Amino acid sequence: MELDIAYAPIFIRQWKSLPTPLQDETIEKIELFKNQENHKLLKVHKLSGQLSGFYSFSVNYKFRIIFEYGEGNTVFLLKIGSHEIYQ
């Protein structure tokens, strides 16, 4: 089962501000993320504290994507950035 991805406006703005190679890497990871079998590879995990109820996965060692599950197969990508996005 493949996930349907929706993008928050802030996610799109943050993504556009990234260098092109990192944008490309992000697209590759989102494509992997659509298949739930890859979630272990991407280190998908539930967040806690202020971000309780949200989830995150790795783009690379430094960059992460914060998301939340919607209804059905929909996932909303909310933010992308370094660990500072958790604050």
Secondary structure, 3 states (H helix, E strand, C coil): CECEEEECHHHHHHHHCCCHHHHHHHHHHHHHHCEHHHCCCCCCEECCHHHCCCEEEECCCCCEEEEEECCCCEEEEEEEECHHHHC
